[in-house]
């Protein structure tokens, strides 16, 4: 909704999600996720679903619940 357009969820939630992902999968896997995502989509458009798919693939983990909690649930999880 419009009142949430400039709320903390819009600006901080993405950064918190990436930080939490790094803590969850570890530095090596996290940076491999970022490199793979960049290489795969560097000259095209990509969606959040594309990032989640790369994160699942590269980490070898099923991270759908993690991303749901951090990106789509009404309440933001406690910051790591």
Secondary structure by P-SEA (a helix, b strand, c coil): ccccccccccccaaaaaaaaaaaaccaaaaaaaaaaaaaacccccccaaaaaaaaaaaacccaaaaaaaacccccccccc
